[in-house]
Amino acid sequence: MSIHIRPEIKALEDTIISTRRDIHKHPELAFDEHRTSKLVSDRLASMNIDIQTGIGKTGVVGRLKGNGDGKTIALRADMDALPIQETSNISYKSINDGIMHACGHDGHTTMLLGAAKYLAETRNFEGCVHFIFQPAEEGAPAGEEGGAELMVKEGVLKNPKVDAIFGLHIWSQISAGQVHVRPEGIMAAVDEFRIDIEGVQTHGSTPWTGID
């Protein structure tokens, strides 16, 4: 579906673009998003939004109450980059060697900051909004839980209890100015598994004598 951008949000365009480029220029890997987390927490604090840092190691949560009682909604974005070398010549190219925002999390973080600013300034809603900035979406170090699991275990969906949570992902396959939606899950994550096979070694010339 096509979308209409509110004038109040359109007015934030320059700030949103510059913020996204700043984050893109300084990408950080899973659980190392210290600069990004500080940027996020500083921006939320400037909006007079209650913040909690260090949840899920480098995650940040902002909580904003509306005008009156109601449901609690969570809006979620991821912050980490990928271990990829950026080879573009754009002015805001990554300055961190071997690390790049190649999946769009710089955009996700920036969009959520933009939504937070709009909601903080208007407060034209009832209930509460949780702004969840998640680390380690691209995969945690071996043997560690990812950012989402840690944040949930540490209570990100509580105080008050979250009734519904929404996330999004930018997608180069649709036109600018369009949003594709569906209920329940979309673009689900992968699971890793390992298979151990016990066989019988043999020579390549007699494969029928082995078990591969």
LINPEUR-V542819 format. One record per residue. RES is the residue in three letters. PHI is phi in degrees with one decimal (999 if undefined). D_LAST is the distance of its C-alpha to the last C-alpha in Angstrom with 1 decimal. Layout:
# LINPEUR-V542819
RES PHI D_LAST
RES PHI D_LAST
This chain:
# LINPEUR-V542819
MET 999 51.5
SER -81.3 53.9
ILE -123.7 55.3
HIS -111.8 58.8
ILE -92.1 59.1
ARG -63.4 61.9
PRO -56.5 64.5
GLU -64.4 64.1
ILE -81.3 60.5
LYS -58.1 61.2
ALA -67.2 63.6
LEU -89.9 60.7
GLU -55.1 58.9
ASP -61.9 59.8
THR -65.1 58.9
ILE -63.5 55.6
ILE -63.9 54.7
SER -66.1 55.7
THR -66.6 53.8
ARG -61.2 50.6
ARG -67.9 51.0
ASP -64.5 51.8
ILE -65.6 48.6
HIS -62.0 46.6
LYS -71.6 48.1
HIS -124.3 47.1
PRO -72.7 43.5
GLU -138.9 41.9
LEU -81.6 38.3
ALA -52.1 37.3
PHE 63.4 39.8
ASP -117.3 41.7
GLU -83.3 43.9
HIS -69.2 47.1
ARG -65.6 49.2
THR -64.0 48.2
SER -60.8 48.8
LYS -67.0 52.3
LEU -58.7 53.1
VAL -62.9 52.2
SER -65.3 54.1
ASP -64.0 57.1
ARG -66.4 57.3
LEU -63.2 57.1
ALA -62.6 59.7
SER -67.3 62.0
MET -93.5 61.8
ASN 61.5 62.9
ILE -99.1 59.7
ASP -65.1 58.7
ILE -125.9 55.6
GLN -132.8 53.0
THR -110.6 50.9
GLY 75.1 48.1
ILE -87.3 46.4
GLY 66.6 42.6
LYS 70.4 43.4
THR -114.0 44.7
GLY -76.5 45.3
VAL -132.3 48.8
VAL -128.8 50.5
GLY -111.5 53.8
ARG -127.1 55.8
LEU -130.1 58.7
LYS -91.0 61.1
GLY -92.3 62.8
ASN -95.8 66.2
GLY 109.7 66.1
ASP -78.3 63.6
GLY 173.8 60.6
LYS -70.0 56.8
THR -109.0 54.6
ILE -112.6 52.3
ALA -110.8 49.6
LEU -116.8 48.8
ARG -124.8 45.7
ALA -138.6 44.6
ASP -104.0 41.9
MET -118.5 42.9
ASP -83.8 39.9
ALA -107.0 38.8
LEU -118.8 35.6
PRO -78.7 34.5
ILE -129.7 35.3
GLN -82.5 37.9
GLU -82.6 40.7
THR -116.5 42.0
SER -75.0 44.8
ASN -116.8 48.5
ILE -69.5 49.9
SER -67.2 52.6
TYR -107.8 50.7
LYS -57.3 47.4
SER -54.3 45.4
ILE -98.5 46.9
ASN -97.5 43.9
ASP -58.3 41.6
GLY 78.7 38.1
ILE -131.5 39.0
MET -151.2 40.0
HIS -83.4 40.8
ALA -94.2 38.6
CYS -110.4 38.1
GLY 98.2 41.7
HIS -67.6 42.2
ASP -61.8 45.3
GLY -68.8 46.7
HIS -61.0 45.7
THR -60.5 47.4
THR -66.4 50.5
MET -62.9 50.8
LEU -68.7 50.8
LEU -62.9 53.4
GLY -64.3 55.4
ALA -64.1 55.2
ALA -61.8 56.2
LYS -63.9 59.3
TYR -63.0 60.4
LEU -68.1 60.0
ALA -67.2 61.8
GLU -78.5 64.7
THR -97.7 65.2
ARG 46.6 64.0
ASN -89.9 64.5
PHE -157.9 62.3
GLU -106.8 62.4
GLY 91.0 60.0
CYS -144.8 57.7
VAL -121.4 55.1
HIS -101.4 52.3
PHE -101.4 51.0
ILE -106.0 47.5
PHE -107.5 46.2
GLN -96.1 42.7
PRO -87.3 40.8
ALA 51.7 37.0
GLU -81.2 36.0
GLU -75.8 33.5
GLY 124.9 31.5
ALA -81.8 32.5
PRO -55.6 31.4
ALA -52.1 28.3
GLY 85.5 29.0
GLU -111.3 32.2
GLU -76.1 33.3
GLY -74.9 34.4
GLY -62.3 38.1
ALA -64.0 38.5
GLU -59.7 37.2
LEU -64.4 39.5
MET -64.2 42.5
VAL -64.3 42.2
LYS -61.7 42.0
GLU -92.2 45.0
GLY 92.6 47.1
VAL -64.7 47.1
LEU -99.2 47.5
LYS -125.1 50.5
ASN 56.6 54.1
PRO -83.0 54.9
LYS -63.4 52.0
VAL -80.1 50.3
ASP -87.1 50.8
ALA -157.2 48.6
ILE -129.7 46.7
PHE -128.3 46.2
GLY -137.6 44.1
LEU -147.7 43.6
HIS -145.9 41.6
ILE -65.5 43.0
TRP -149.0 41.3
SER -72.2 41.9
GLN -86.1 41.3
ILE -116.6 44.6
SER -74.4 48.1
ALA -60.0 50.2
GLY 90.5 52.5
GLN -115.3 50.2
VAL -130.2 48.4
HIS -104.7 45.7
VAL -130.8 45.5
ARG -158.3 43.8
PRO -71.9 44.0
GLU 63.2 41.4
GLY -83.1 38.3
ILE -153.6 37.5
MET 53.4 35.1
ALA -63.8 33.1
ALA -77.6 31.0
VAL -92.0 27.2
ASP -113.5 25.3
GLU -99.3 22.5
PHE -145.1 19.6
ARG -127.8 16.6
ILE -119.3 13.3
ASP -101.5 11.7
ILE -113.8 8.2
GLU -99.6 8.2
GLY -124.9 5.5
VAL -123.7 6.8
GLN -69.8 7.6
THR -152.1 8.8
HIS -85.0 11.2
GLY -60.0 11.0
SER -79.9 13.6
THR -132.5 11.9
PRO -62.2 8.3
TRP -70.9 9.3
THR -90.5 9.7
GLY -114.5 6.3
ILE -127.1 3.8
ASP -105.0 0.0
